[in-house]
């Protein structure tokens, strides 16, 4: 089934749905659910909008839709006015999709509906959608071919009164305003209503001076519709009055009142209305009015509006000037030609001549006014598009195209945007489109270089313009040119080719130049070599590439491309010269670049490097380049990154062939690296340091590089490691990596680059020092104000292991300990990465199928991790496993989903695999304080592990897990007690209290430990200095009492919110202990 049949089927389905919805809506009754009917109307609106791309698919059912909606609307006007508003919206959406004229043609033509429509419009409660519907209906009915008075006496006056009233109260450009103007236009231009038109124009002209702009705009919009009726004699008679008493006044009012400013829409309609008046004036041979209107366009709009003369106004001015030329062509050809040249001459280019092609027009900055140029070029384009331009103007338009198609910020610094180049492409496309083959041949005979210049300009636009939109415009011009005249033109260029070959070349060129081929400047430049492969000479691009390479106003990326491709063309074999293109020898180009550097253009060094790489520099120029390199000085405070890249590129081209290194190389390189980690600098520096490492030379002191890296130089950390290793200072670099005071990003990048530079194979030998470094980095949990910055370093270490699997296996059990720990931690990427590496090291493929889903499916990940723990993990890795997973299952912050899923699998281990005693014993090990050390002196990671372990214990106990009587409850009490005393960490204290609470209620815990736990809670509840801690302890006592002796009177005391607000006496403590020890 083809696409057309599919669209028809989809349209049938959509029409069927819409028809069904409208029938359901029309079945409304007073007992119907209003909300459901409104919902159906909303669905119908959406259904209609589906036809927006192919509105004609509505046509077969349109009459039925309009009849159904209007029948329901009339029926519900008294029953449900609110629903009428929604039905009116349906009509509006239909007109928006299909057009008001088409929909209006399907309205009922019963003229006796007019009084009812007027009644609705006179209602105070009528909304915008209903107003729109009734005005549309009325505008179709007033077109009846018999007098309106025959329907009802004075009916035309009643309609006019409504129209004028709405003109007064609705001054905004809304949907109803448009329909109102159509109604008014249809009414006053009827043969039996000419008096209304005269009255309307007279009254409006009398009030014009005192009207505000919104009111004027409404009347101008009305005049714009009325003046389209050229066959109406009254319209012809009144046109001069409309112009002289209203339009002309507004055009010139700012002369008499400098503070008077009209808005853009107002000016837009002045232009539209005056163009229609000009047509009427031409019909009446009133060329004075035409001249007045043209003067208004040029002097009052183009020259006077300034910043308010926006793109929309320029287009309207150009389009309407073109219309006036077209009108004049019917009665005054000479005047039309004079006008065409008068407008063209507004470009103020002295060399421009009508009827001659000039390929070296000079656009002067003092005469270049963007708004005026844009308007004139658009005018020329519209002339060509409407075929209103005399033949002698063709070469003039092409001359303008040639001189304006490259105007941009790089040629004139004050030119912003691409409007001029866009208009220029439009003019070229339009003029080419208007020509016939005999015109093409005639012009080729008169101007042998004309089409070569045009073709060259088109290529220049497509390949060298920095704006993607303009490059696409250029493709449109090329397709029009090649499609119409390609076979003939290519016979001129390639006389040896036959018709089949030129036809194939035409197709190939069109296929080559597609929008996707010019999506970026880099892609567009690729077309240069492809065009040359088709047989075009390289000289076609010489001038454009040379200008792109040396122009300081062009972006650096474009200058790089210019130098790169110009080098490639210079290396190609000589070809014939393209007419009109500048020719340069390779020596001249290189000398120009050297001269540019002498004029303080350091960017030229990049292209100089390109020519040096290609071996296109002569001995004398090489000497000049050597002097430049020896004397160049780079200052990171003053110079820019692109200048640094240019210098580096020249270094990389020069150093491999140099007999000695520049004396200032180290100073310049170190200065460049202080600019920051820019990608292009990284590439160039990497090339340089790789060369220096291979050369075994020492032009840059490695310890100086290390000093910079130690102070956070990311660029050197990324690029210089191979060179550093070659100078036998690897241990110093490793010391930087292990120093937590060095910036984490720098350390991580240095690790990654060391991993790439160091040879990590059994054959070459693996340094124990490097192995220890990688293992240490996997334990790096450096914390700063930015959080766990150590994760960057751990990630870099994991990358080294991934890139060197043999090295990872060489690390053996030590790395497995760290990977299983990381595999249980909460950082998603590192957790999954570590588990995958661990499985690869141990050659386990069981979980490989699930790697892709781990980041999104926590459940599957922890199921696999626990399966690994149970089946594949050696017993000696168990402590490391718990060191990691405790930070996830016992987490105090983070994703609740992650915490709960990991906790569920911990409980699987406790209940189904190892038993609760084993699990709690492992957590008990994590609560051990190292001998002879205070908790406050331990690192932050260890203290955090204490909290996580306490929290996980609390969660395990909360889940109902019971320890056996043989468990070392005393050890659990002591370690919890030691973590609770002598600390201000209220979080750790509250977590310890939960453990005391569970020890206080455990049936298998011996009585002594239960007593100690309860007494500890009682003491903290009474005497701890922190109110929050006392409150938490009281909560624990409440839970104990609630579980063991619900009716104990002490329960009332501990659940009192004021209990913890102050410390208690020894008597209070004694009372608490007595109550709890007796439970």
N, C-alpha and C positions, 0 to 999 in steps of 0.2 A: 504493500500500500504506500503510495507516494505522499509527500507532505501536504499537497493540496487536499487530498481525500481525508487525511487526518484532521486538517483544520475544519473541513465541512462537518465531519462527524462531531468534533468537539463543539462547534457552533450549534449543531442540532441539539446536543445535550444541554448546552447553556441556555438556548432559547426555550427548551422544554421546561427547564427548572424555573426560568423567569416567568413563563406563562403560568405555570402551576402556582407560583407565589402570588402573582397578581390576581388569579382567580380566588385564591384563599383570602386575600385582602378584600376583594370585592364582596365576599360573602359575609362581611361584618354586619352584626346586628346589635341592638342595644344590650343584649345579654352576653355578647362576646367579651373575652378577656382583652382589655385594651392594651396591656403590656405585651401580650403575645402578638397582637396585630402590629404593634409598633416594631417589635422584633422582626417580624416578617418583612416589613417595609425596609428595615436596615439591611436585611439579607438581599432584598431585591436591588437596593442601591449598589451593593457590592457586586451582585451578578451583572448589572448593567456596566459597571466599570471594567469588567473582564473583556468587554468588546472594544476597549479604547484603542488597541493596536490595529484591529480590523473592524472598524465601525460599520462598514457596509453589510456585514453579516447579520446586522439587525433588521435590514430593510424588509425581508420577506415577512416579518412578524410585526413591523413597526405600527401599522394601522391598527392591528388588534390591541397592541399595548396601549396606544394613545386612547383608543375608544374605551378600554376597560378602566384606565386611570381617571379619565375625565368623567365617565359615568358615575364612578364611585365618588368623585369629588363633588359633583352636583348633588348627588343623593345625600351626602354627609354634611353639607353646608349648614343645615339647621340642627341635625342630630349631634354631630361631634365636630365642632370647629377646630379642635386641637388636632384631630386626625387629618383634617383637610390640609393643614400645614405640611404634614409628612408626605401626603400624596402629591402636593405641589413640588416638594423636593424631588420626587421621582421624575417629574417632567423636566425639572432643571437638569438633573443628571443625564437624562436622555439627550437634551439639547447640547450639553457639554461634550458628550461622546459623539453624537451624530451630526450636530450642527443645528442651530435654531431654524434655519430656512427649511431644511428637510423635515424636521419634526413639525414645524408650523404648517406645512403643506398637508399634514394628516389630521389637522384639527377640523372639527365640525364647521360647516359654513352656514349655519342657521343664523341669519342676521338678527333674529329676535332674541338672541342671547345677549346682544350688546347692552341693553338697559341693566340686565342682571350683573354683567361684568362691571359696569360703571358703579353699581351699588356696592359691590365688594371693594372696589378700589377706593370708594369714598368712606369706607368703614375705618374707624380709628384703630381697630385691633388687627388689621391685615399686616402680616409679616412679609419679609423680603421674598421668600420663595413664592408665596401666594401672589404678591405684587407682580413678580416675574411671569408667573403662569398667566394671569389675567391680562397683562400688557401684551404678551405674545399672542394670546387668543384675539385680543382686540385689534392688534396690528395686522392680523390676517383678515379679519372681518371688514376693516375699513377699505380693503382693496376691491370690494364688490363693484361690479361694472354699472351700477345704477345709482342715482342720487341718494345720499344718506337721508335726506329730508323725507323721502318716500317711505322710510321705515318709521320715522318719528320726527315730527317737526322740531327743528332746532337741535337735532341729535349731533350734528357736526360741531356745534358750539359747546355742547355738553362734553364731548370728547376732548375738544381743545382746552376747555377749562380744567379738566382733570390733568391733561398733559402739562399745561403751564404750571399748575399748582405743584405737581411732582417735580418739575424743573426747579422750583424754588426751594422745596424741602429736601430734595435728594441731590446734593451737589457733589457727592463723592462718585468716583468712577466704579460703581458697583455693577453687578449683573443686571439689576433692575434698571439702572440708569441707561445702559446700552439699549435695552428693549424699549424704554421710554422714547429714546431718540428715534428709533425705527418707527414707532407708532406715530410720533409727531411728523416725521418726514413723509410717511405714507399718507397721513391725513392731509397736510397742507399742500401737497403736490397733486391732490385730486383735482380734476377739472372743475368740480362744483365747490371747491374750497380755496380757490385762489385768493379770495378776499381774506381768508384766515392767514395765509402766508404773508400777504402785504401788511396786515395788522401786526403779525408777529415780528416781522423785520422792523417795522416802524417803531413799535413799542420798545423793542430790545435796543435799537440804535439810540433812542432818546435816553434810556437809562444806562447806557454802556459806560459812560465816564464814571458814574457813581457806584457801579457794581464792584463786588469783591472778585478776586481771581477765581474762586471756586464756581461762582455763578457764571462768570464769563466762560469758563471751561465747558460747562454744560451746554451753553448756547453754541460755542464753537463746534462741539461734537455734533450738535443738531445740524448746524450749517454744513458740516462735512458730509452728512447724509443727504441733506436737501439738494446740495449743489451737484450731486451725481445725476440728477434728472435734467440732462441737457436738452431734452426734447420739450420741456415745459417752458412756455414763453414767459410766464411770470417769474420763473427762476432766472431766466436770462435777463429779464428787465431789472431784477432786484440785486443781481450779483455786484454791479458797480457800487450800490449803496452799502452792501455788506462790507465791501473792501474799503471804501473811502471813509465810512463813519465808524467802523469797528476794527477791522483787521489792520489797516494802515495806522490807525491811532495807536494800537498796541505795539506795532513794530517800532514806532518812532517815539513813543512816550518817554523812554529813558533819556532822550536828547533834551527834552524840556524839564524832566524831573530826574536828576541823576540818582536819587535814592530809590527810584522805582525799579524793582526787579521782579521779573516774571519767572515762574518755575518752568522746569524743562518740559513737562507735559503740555503746559499752556503754549509754549513756543512750538512744540511738535504739531499741535493742531492749527496754529497760525500758519505753519508751513504747508500743511495738508490742504487747508481751506484756500489759501492764496494760490496754490497750484491749480485747483479746480476753477478758481476765478480766472486764472490766466488762460485756461482752455476756452472759457466763454469769451474772454477778451479777444483771443485769436479768431474765434468764429465771427466776432463783430468787427474785425479789423481794427481793434482798439489797441494798437501796439504801444501806446503811451502807458497804458495800465500794465502791460506786460513788462515794459522797461522798469516801471516803478517797482513791480514785484521782484524782478531780478536784482535791482539795487538793494531792496530790503534783504534779500537772501545774502548777498555778498557783504554789505556794509553793516546791517543791523543784526545779522546772525553770525556769519562766519568771522567777521572782524571784531565784533563788539561783545560777544557773550563771554569770552575768556574761558575760565575753568568750567563754566556751566555748559559750554558747548561740548557735551559728552558724545560718546560713540553712537548712541541711538539717534541723536539730533543730526549728527554728521551724515549718517546713512539716509535719514529722511530727507535732508537737504539735497544730497546728491541724487537720490531717487527722483525727487520732484523736479529738480533742475533738468534731469534727463527727460521727464515727462513733458516739460515745457518745450524742450528741443523737438521732441516727437510731434507736439501740437504744431509747432512752427513749420516743421517739414511738410505739413499738408498744405500750407498757404504761403509761406515766406521762407523759401529754402536758403536764400542768402542770409536772412536774419538768423536762421538756425545755425548756419555755419559760423557767422560772426559770434553768436552766443557761445557756441562750442569752444571757439578759440579764446574768447574773453575769459571763460571759466578756466580753461587750461592755462592761460597766461597768469592766473593767480599763483601759480607755482613760483613765478618770478625767477625763472632760469633764462638768462639772456640768450644763451646759445640755442635754446629750444625753438624749432621752426616747424610750422605746419607743412606737412608734405615732404619732410626730409628726415632721414634716420641719422641721428648723431650718437656715436658710441662713446663719447667722452664728455658728456654733460657734467658740469661742475655744480653740485648742490652746495650753496653757500650757507654757512651756519647762521648768518644774520638774516637770511630770508626764509630759513626753514622753521616754519610754525607748524607743529605737528597736526593740530586740529584742521588747519587750512589744507595742508598737503593730503591728509587723510580724506577730507571731503572731495577734493579735486580728483584724486586717484579713483575713489569710489564712483564718482560721476563718470569718469572715462570707462570704468568697468561696466556700469549700467548702460552707457551708450552702446558699447560693444555687444552687451547681452541682448539688448532690444533691437540690435542692427540699425541704430539711429545715427551711427558715426559715418561721416563721409569717408570714402576710400582713402583719401589723402591723409586722414587722421590715423590710419592703421600704424604707419611707421612712427608717427608722433607718440602714440600710446606705447609702442614697443620701446621707443627711446626713453620714455618716462619709466617704464618697467625696468629697463637696464640700469637706470641711475638710482632707483629707489628700492630695488629688491634686497639690498644689503644694508639699508640704513638701520642702525641699531645703536645701543649704548657704546659699543666698541668703536663706532665711527663718529658719533656725536654724543658726547657725554650726557647731554640733557634729554636725550630721547629715551623714554621709558616704555617698556612693553614692545609688542610686535605688531601693532595695528597698521603701521605703514607697510610693512613687508606683507602682511596678510592682504591688504587692499591691492598691493602691487601684483601679487600672485593672482588675485581675483580678476584684475584687469587683463593680465596676460592670458589667463584661461578663457575669459570671455571673448577676447579679440581673436584668439586662435580658433575658438569654436565657431566664430561668425564667418570665417574665411572659407572659400571654396578652393578646389585644387588649382583652377586657373589663376585665382588671386595669389596663391602661394608661388606659383611659377613666375607670375608677373613681378612679384616683389623680389624673387631670387635673381631675376634678370636685371632689375634696376639696382639692387643692393646685394652684391655677391657675398658679403660677410654678414648680412643681417641674420640669417637663420643659424649660422655658426655661433654668433653672439648670443642669440636667444637660447640655443641648446646649452651653451656654456653656462649661462645664467641659471638655467633650470637645474643643471647639475650642481652648481654652487649652492643653491638654496637647499637641495635635498641632502647634500653631504655635509655642508659646512655650517648651516644655521644651527644655533644652539637651542632653539625652541622646537620641540617635537611637533607642535601643531603646524608650524610653518614648514617643517620638513614634509609633513603629510600634504600640505597645500602644494608644495613643489611636485610631489608625486602626481597629484591630480592634473597639474599643468603638463607634466611630461606625458602622462597617459593620453591626454587630449591631443598633444602635438604629434606623438609617435603614432597614435591610433589613426589620425587623419592623414598625416603627411609622411609617415615614417618610411614607407617603401620608396617614395620619390626622393626624400631627403638623403636616405642612406645610399642611394645610387650616386648622389653627388659626392658623398664622402668616400664611398667604396665603389668606384666605377667598374672595378673588375668583377664585382658580384653580380649574379643574375637575379631575376625577380624572385625565384624561390629562396635564394640565400638572403636577400634583403627582407623578405617576408618572415623568414625564420628568425632573423636578427631582431625584427620588430617585436615578435612574440617573446623572444628571450629577454629583451630589455624590459618589457612590461611585467613579465613574471619575476624578474630580478628585483624590480623596484616596487616592493609592497610595504605597507605600514610597519609590519613586523621587522623588516630589514633596517629600519631607521629609528628603532625604539630608543636608542641612545646614541650620542655622538660617536662613541667607539664603534658601535655596530654600523653606523652610517659610513664611517671611514673605510670599513672593510669592503664597501662597494667599489672603491677606487681601483683596486687590483682586479676585481671581477670585470669591471668595465674595460680595463686595458686588455684583459684576456679575450674580450670579444672583438678586439682589433682596433679600438680607439687609441689615439696616441697619448703617451704619458704627459705631453705638453698641455693637454686639455686641463690638467689639474695643477700644473706648476705654479701659476700665479696665485691661485687661491691658497695652496699649501704654504707658499712662501709668506704671503700676507698673514695667514693664520699663525705662523711660527714666530714672526717678528713683532706682531702687534701687541703692545703692552696692555692695551685695554681688553684684550681677549682673556677669557679664563685660562688659568694655568693648564688645566687638563686638555683644553683645546690646543694650546701651544705645544704641549707634549705630542699630541696626535699629529699636528702639522709637521713637527720635526721628524717624527718617526717615519711617517709615510713619504715625506720629501726625500729622506735618506734612501728609502726603498726604491723610489723612482729614479734617483740619481744612479743607483747601482744597476738599473736595467739598461738594456741595449738602447742605443739612440733610435728615435722614431721620427716620423714626419711632424712638422710643426702645425699646431692648431691655429687657424687664422685669428688674429686679434689678441692672442695670449702672449703675455710677457715671457721671455725666454731668459734663463739664467744658467750660467755654467756652474759646475760643482764648486770650483774655486771661488767664484763670486759669492755663492751662498755661504760658504764657510767664512769667508772674509767679512761678510755682513754680520755674522754672529759674533765674531771677534770684536768688530767695531761696536756692536751693541753692548758688549760687556764693558767696553771703554766708556760707554755713556751711562754707566751705573745700572745696567740691566743684568743682574745676576741670573735671572731666569733663562737667559740665552745659553747658559752653560749646559742645560739639559740637552738641547738640540746639538750643541757642540760635541757632547758625549756620544750622541747617536752617530754623528759623522765619523768620530774617532773609532767607535766600535766597528763601523762598516769599512774602515780603512780608506776613507775618501779624503784624507787630509794630506797635503803635500808637506815637504820638509820645512819650508819656511813657516807655514801655518802651525806645524807641530812645535816649532821653537816658540812661537807666540803663545801657544797653549801652555807650554812648560812654564813660561814666565807668569802667565795668569795663575797657574796652580801654586807656584812658589810664593806669590805675593798676595793671594786672596786671603781675606780675613773674614771669618764669620762671627757675628755677635748675636747671640740668642735674644738679647734685649731689643735689638734693632731690626734684625732680619726676620723674615717670615718662613714658615715651614716649607712652602713650595720652593723658596730659594735654597733652603737646606737640601731638599731633594735634588735640585738641579746640580748643586755642588757635588753631592755624593755620587750622582750618576756620572759626572765627569771624572771623578776619582776612580770609579770602577772601570771606566773605559781607559784611563791613562795609566794606572798603577801597574797592571800586568806587563806592560811594555817598557816601563821606566827603568832606568839604570840605578836610580837612587830614589828614596822616598822624600817627599816635601818636608822641609824642616818644621812647618807649622801644622802638620797633619794631626798630631795628637790634640793640639789646642783647638782646632776647628771641629774635630770629631766630638770631643767632650762638650763643646759648646752646643753643637747640634743636638746631642742626646738630652739636653736640658729642655728641649721644646715639648717633650711629652711623647707618649706611646702612639704615634700616628702610623697607620698601616703602611703608607708609602715609604716613610722613613725606615720602618722595620725591614721592608724588602731590600732596600738599597744597603742598609747597614749589614744585613745578614750576608749579602753577596761580598761586601768588603771584608768582613771578619773571617768568612770562610776562605777567601783568597789569602789573607794574612796568615791564617793558621797553616795553610798548605805551603806557604812560602818559607816558613821557619824564620821569618824576619821579626824584628822587634821594634817597629816604628812607633808603637804605642805601649807605654808601660802597663803591664797587666795589673800590677798592684794599684795603679791609679784608677783603672776600670773598676776594680773590686771596691775601692773606696767610694766611688760614685754609686755603685750598686748598693752598698751598705747604707747609703743615705737615701735609698728609695728610687734609684734611677731604673724605671721599669724597662725602658728601651734597651739599655745595656744588658739587663738581666735576660732579655729575650734573645739577644743577638750575639753576644760576645763570648759565650761559654766555650765554644770550640777553640777559639783563640786563647782563652785563659788556660784551658787544659793543655794546649800545645806548649805553653810556657811553664808547665810543671808547678802551677800554683792552685791545683784543684782543691787541696785541703783548706786553703783560705776561703775559697768560694763556698765550700761545704760548711764552714764555720758561720758564714753569713746566713745560710739556709736554716741553720739550727738556732739562730739568735732570735728569740721572740720579740726583741725590741725593734727589729727591722720590719718595715711595712710588709703586711701579709701578702699583698698582691705581688710585691717585688720578690718575696721568697718563693711564692707559688710559681711565678714565671721562671725564676732561676732554676727551680727543681725541674720543670718541664724541659727547659733548654739543656740542662745537664743530662737529663735522661736521653735526649736525642744525640748529644755529643759524645758521651762516654760509651765505650764499647763494652757491652754487658753480655759476653758469651764465655763459655767455659774455655774455648780455644784461646781467646785473647787474655783470659784471666780476669777475675772479678775482684775488685778492691774490697777488702773487709771494711775499710773506712766508709766507702760508699754504701755498702750493705747496711751498716749500722745507721748511717744517715737516713736512709729510706725507712728503716724500721722505726727510728725515732720520730720521723715526721708523721707516721701513722698514729703516734701517741700525742700529737700536738693538739692541745685544746686551749690555745691562747685566747683569752677573753679580753676585750677592750670595751670602750663605750659603744662600739658598733656591734657588739655581740660576739658570737663565736667565730672570730676571724680565722681560727685554726682550721676550720673546715676547708678553706681554700688550699691550705698546705696539704691537708690530708688528701684532698681531691687530686692535687698534683702528683703526690706519691702514688696514688692508685693508677694514675695515667702512666707513670713509669712502669708499674707492674704489668699493665695491660699491653703496653708496647713491647715489653721484653718478658714473654712468658717463661723462657728458660731461666732468666734471672729470678723471677718470682719463685719458681720451683727450687732454685738454688738456696733461697732463704729458708726453705723447709718449715719446720714446726713453728719457728719464731713468727713468720708472717701469717701462718694459719691462726695463731692466737689473736693477732690483731684483726684479721679479716672477720673472724667469727664474732668478735666484739662489735666491730663496726656494722656487721650485718644485723645486729639487734637494735641499733640506735635509731633515733627518730628522724634523722635527716634522710628524706626519701631517696634522693639520687645516690648519695654515698652508701646508704644501706643496701640498695639493690645492686649497685656496682660491686660492692665488697662480696656479697653472696655469690654473684656470678663469677668473679675472679677466683673465689675459694673453690667453687665447683670445677672450674677449668684447671686449676692447679692439681686438684685431686682426680681429674679425668672422670668426673661424674656428669653424665648426660641426662639424668632422670628428670631434671627440672627445666631443661633447655626450652621445651615447648611453651613454658609459662613466662619466660623472661620479658616478653613484650607487654604483658598485662600487669606486671608487678606494681608499676607506679600508679595504676588506677584501681587495682584490686588488692587492697590490703589483706583481705581474708585469705586469698590464695597464697599470697606471699608468706604469711606467718604459718599457714598450714604446711607449706613446703619447708620453711625454716625449722619447724619443730620436727618434721619427718627427718630432715638432715640430722638434727640433734639426736634423734632416737636411733637412726640406722647407720649413718656414715661417720659420725663424729667420735673421735677417740676420747677417752675419759679425761685425759689431761687437759683438754680444751674446755672442760665444763666451767671452771671458774671464769674464764674469759667470756664465755657465752652469757653468763649471768651479769657480768660487768657491763655488757652492752644492753641487753634487753631490759635491765632494770630502769634504764633511762627512758624507755618507751612505756612499758607497762606501769611504771611508778611515776610517770611524768606528772608534773603539777600544772603545766601549761601545754598548749598545742592542740592538735585535732582530737576531739573527743572520740571520733570514729576510730582513729589510729590507736588511741590508748585502749579503748574497749576491746578492739579485735585482738590486739597483742595480749591483753590481760586474759582473754578467753583461752588463748593457746597456752599461756602460763598455767592456767587452771587445768588444762588437759594434761600437762606434764605432772602437775601435783596430784591429780585425781586418778589418772589412767596409766601413767608411764612410770615415774620414779617414786611417787608417793609424796605426801605433804612434808614429811620429816626431812627428806633429802632437799627439797626445794627451799624450805625455810633455813636449813643448815647452810646452803649456799649463800642465802641472803644474810645470814648471821655473820659469815666471813667478811662480807662487805661492810659490816658495822664495826669492825675491829679498828681501834685507834692504834697506830704504830707506837711501840714502846718509847718512853722518854720524850714523847711529843704532845703538844697541846693541839686541840682541834683548831684553834684560831690561827696556829702557825702553818697548818696544812694548806696545800694549794686549793684553789677554788673548785677544780674538778673533783677532787676527793671529797670536799665538803658537800658538793652537789650530789655525789653518789650516796653519801650518808642519808640525805633527805629522800632521795628516790627509793632507796632500800626500805626505809621506815614507811614510806607511803605505800609501797607495794605490799609490805607485810600487813598493813592495815586493810588494804583492799582484799588480800587473800583471806584474812580473818573475817571480814565483812561478808564474804561469799559463803561462809558456813564451813570452811575447811577446819577440821579438828586435828590437832597433833596427837601423837601417841603418848602414853604415860612415860615412855622411855626417853622422850625428847629432853634435851638439856634446857629446860625452862629457866634455870638459874642463869645460864650464860646469856640467854636472850634478855633477861631482866637487867643484868649487870651492864651489858653493852648499850642497852637503851638508856639506862640510868646515866651512864658516863657521857652519852651524847646530849642528855637533857640538862645536866648541871653546868654551871660556869659558862653560860652562853647567853647572848642577847638575841640570838636568832629565834624569833618567836615562831617562825614556820616550823623549824626543826623541833621545837618544844611541843607544838601542837600535834605534830606527827608522832612524837614519842608518847604523848598522852594516850593516843589511840591504841598503841601497843599495850600500855599499862591497863587500859580498859579491858582489852581482850584477855590479858593474863589474869585480871581480876575475876573473870567470869568463866574461864576455861575449866571444864570438868576434869580434864586429865592433868592439869597443872597441880603440883603439890601445894598443900595448904600454906606452907611458909611463903612461897612466892606470891600466892594470891594475897596474903596479908600484906606483904611488902608493897605490892602494887597498889592496893587500896589505900594504905597509909600514905604512900607517895602522892597519890591523887588528892587525898584529904589535905595534906600539908600545902600543896601547890594552890588548892582552891582557897585556902585561908591566908597564906602568907607570901605568895609570889608577888614581886613588885609590879608586874605588868598586869593591868586590868584585863586586857584581852586574853592573856594566858589564864588568869583566874576564871574568866568566863568559860573558856574552852574546857578547863578542868572540871568546872561545875557541870557542864554538859555531859562529860564522860561519867561523872557520878550519877547524874540523872538516868543515863542509859543503863548503868549497872543496876540501880535500884528498880528501874522499870522492868528489867529482865529477871531479877532475882526476888524482889519483894515489892510488888506493885502497890501494896496498901500501907507500906511503911510511912509513918508520919514525916520522916525526914525528907521525903520526896517533895513536899510542899516548899521546904526551905531552899533546896538546890535548884528548883525550877523557877524560883522568884527572880525576875529580871534584875532586881537591885542587889542580889547576893554579891556579885563580883565588884560592885562599885567601890568598896572599901575593904581594907584588910580586916581580918577577924582576930578575935582574942584567942588565947590558949583554951579558954572554956569552949569556944565555938569548935575548935579543932577536936577537943576531947569528945564533944557531943557527936561530931561527924564520925570520928573513928569508932566510937561505941556503936553507932548505928550500923556502919558498914562492916565492921569486923564480926558483927553478930549475924550477918546474912548468910 
